[in-house]
Amino acid sequence: MASRRLAPQHLGSLIGAVFGLVFVLVNSASSPTVVRIVLVVAAVAATGLVLVGIARGPEPATPPSVRPFGRGYWAVVAAEVVAIVVGVRVVAAAGHPQAGVAWVATVVGIHFVVLAVLWRLRLFHVLGGALTALGVAGLVLAFAGAPTVATDLTAGVGSGVVLLVFALVGVWGTGGTRRFGSARVL
């Protein structure tokens, strides 16, 4: 029995769904219980739909010349990890530890913008822009003294929802019109 290797688009959707679910699980904790339950159930259901979409196939075609997880990708991820670790420490040292999630969302958004350029994926510009905007909005809220729940819902849960929506689009949207590595995505 041959092992099945995920197409880059499916792998990306899986990664997005897992991180989206984590964003919602972690950052909904400051919400009222009923709100948290609704958010968690919706995030788990969306993640399940991504998994079903991946299992149903067919996998999107990847041109043989595209190496999405090569050196450029790993350089972006390494820079992202360093920026997250350093930035979270800086905002905490500045007296705003609740801004950590907003910093993470901002960095993750920027990472998608860089990947959009690297991989020529217009959709990642939109994803990165949305995450960056939510992160910056969360930073503004945190530094303005808004309640933690406001920052958590905006930068944390909002980012999780965006990641889950894009993961769903990656496996369920547009049928055969997607081409990885192309400027045409959707």
C-alpha positions in Angstrom: 0.0 0.0 0.0 1.6 3.3 -1.1 1.6 6.2 1.2 -0.4 9.2 0.2 1.5 12.5 0.2 -0.6 15.6 0.6 -0.6 18.2 -2.2 0.9 21.5 -1.0 -2.5 23.2 -1.2 -4.1 20.5 1.0 -1.1 20.6 3.4 -1.5 24.4 3.6 -5.2 24.0 4.4 -4.4 21.5 7.0 -1.8 23.7 8.7 -4.2 26.7 8.4 -7.0 24.8 10.0 -4.9 23.5 12.9 -3.5 26.9 13.7 -7.0 28.5 13.2 -8.4 26.0 15.7 -5.6 26.7 18.1 -6.1 30.5 17.8 -9.8 30.1 18.6 -9.3 27.6 21.5 -6.6 29.6 23.2 -8.0 33.1 22.7 -11.7 32.4 23.4 -10.9 31.6 27.0 -11.5 35.1 28.1 -14.9 35.2 26.5 -18.2 34.5 28.3 -18.8 30.8 28.6 -21.7 30.7 26.1 -19.7 32.7 23.5 -16.7 30.4 24.0 -18.8 27.3 23.5 -20.2 28.6 20.2 -16.8 29.7 19.0 -15.1 26.4 19.9 -17.9 24.2 18.4 -17.8 26.3 15.1 -14.0 26.0 15.0 -14.0 22.3 15.6 -16.7 21.9 12.9 -14.7 24.0 10.4 -11.6 21.9 11.1 -13.6 18.7 10.6 -14.8 20.0 7.3 -11.2 20.8 6.2 -10.2 17.2 7.1 -13.2 15.8 5.2 -12.3 18.0 2.2 -8.7 16.7 2.2 -9.9 13.1 2.5 -12.4 13.4 -0.3 -9.8 14.4 -2.9 -9.0 15.0 -5.6 -5.8 16.7 -4.8 -5.0 19.9 -6.7 -2.3 19.6 -9.3 1.1 21.0 -8.4 3.4 21.9 -11.3 6.6 19.8 -11.0 8.7 23.0 -10.9 7.1 24.3 -7.8 8.9 23.5 -4.5 6.7 25.3 -2.0 8.5 24.1 1.1 12.0 24.8 0.0 14.7 27.1 1.5 12.7 30.3 1.0 9.8 28.9 3.0 12.0 27.8 5.9 13.8 31.2 5.9 10.4 32.9 6.3 9.3 30.5 9.0 12.6 31.0 10.9 12.3 34.8 10.8 8.6 34.4 11.9 9.6 32.4 15.0 12.3 34.8 16.0 10.0 37.8 15.5 7.2 36.2 17.5 9.5 35.2 20.4 11.2 38.6 20.6 8.1 40.6 20.0 6.0 38.9 22.6 8.7 39.5 25.2 9.0 43.2 24.2 5.2 43.8 24.5 5.1 42.0 27.8 8.1 44.0 29.1 6.3 47.2 28.0 3.6 46.3 30.4 1.1 44.9 27.9 1.3 41.1 28.0 -2.3 40.9 26.6 -0.8 42.3 23.4 1.1 39.1 22.8 -1.6 37.5 20.7 -2.0 40.6 18.7 1.8 40.6 18.0 1.6 36.9 16.9 -1.3 37.7 14.6 0.6 40.6 13.0 3.7 38.5 12.4 1.7 35.6 11.0 0.0 38.0 8.7 3.3 39.5 7.5 4.6 35.9 7.0 1.7 35.3 4.6 2.3 38.5 2.6 6.0 37.4 2.2 4.9 33.9 1.1 2.4 35.5 -1.3 5.3 37.2 -3.0 7.6 34.1 -2.9 4.9 31.8 -4.2 3.0 34.3 -6.4 -0.3 33.6 -4.7 -2.7 36.5 -4.7 -4.9 34.8 -2.2 -2.1 34.9 0.4 -1.9 38.7 0.0 -5.6 38.8 1.1 -5.0 36.3 3.9 -1.9 38.1 5.1 -3.5 41.5 4.9 -6.5 40.3 6.9 -4.3 38.7 9.6 -2.0 41.7 9.8 -5.0 44.1 10.1 -6.5 42.0 12.9 -3.1 41.9 14.7 -2.6 45.7 14.4 -6.2 46.3 15.6 -5.4 44.0 18.6 -2.2 45.9 19.3 -4.1 49.2 19.3 -6.7 47.8 21.6 -4.2 46.3 24.0 -2.0 49.5 24.2 -5.2 51.6 24.6 -6.1 49.7 27.7 -9.1 47.8 26.3 -10.3 44.7 28.2 -8.3 41.6 27.4 -11.3 39.9 25.9 -11.4 42.7 23.2 -7.9 42.0 22.2 -8.4 38.2 22.4 -11.5 38.3 20.2 -10.1 40.7 17.7 -6.6 39.5 17.2 -6.9 35.9 18.4 -10.3 34.6 17.6 -10.6 36.8 14.5 -7.3 35.4 13.2 -8.4 31.9 13.9 -11.7 32.4 12.0 -9.8 33.9 9.0 -7.4 31.0 8.9 -10.2 28.5 9.1 -12.2 30.2 6.3 -9.1 30.2 4.0 -8.4 26.6 4.9 -12.0 25.7 3.9 -11.6 27.6 0.6 -8.4 25.7 0.0 -10.1 22.4 0.0 -13.7 23.1 -0.9 -13.6 26.3 -3.1 -13.4 26.8 -6.8 -13.0 23.2 -8.0 -10.3 22.9 -10.6 -9.6 26.6 -11.1 -6.8 26.7 -8.5 -3.2 26.4 -9.6 -0.5 26.4 -7.0 2.3 28.8 -7.7 0.2 30.7 -10.2 -1.1 34.2 -9.9 -4.5 32.7 -10.5 -5.9 31.3 -7.3 -9.7 31.4 -7.2 
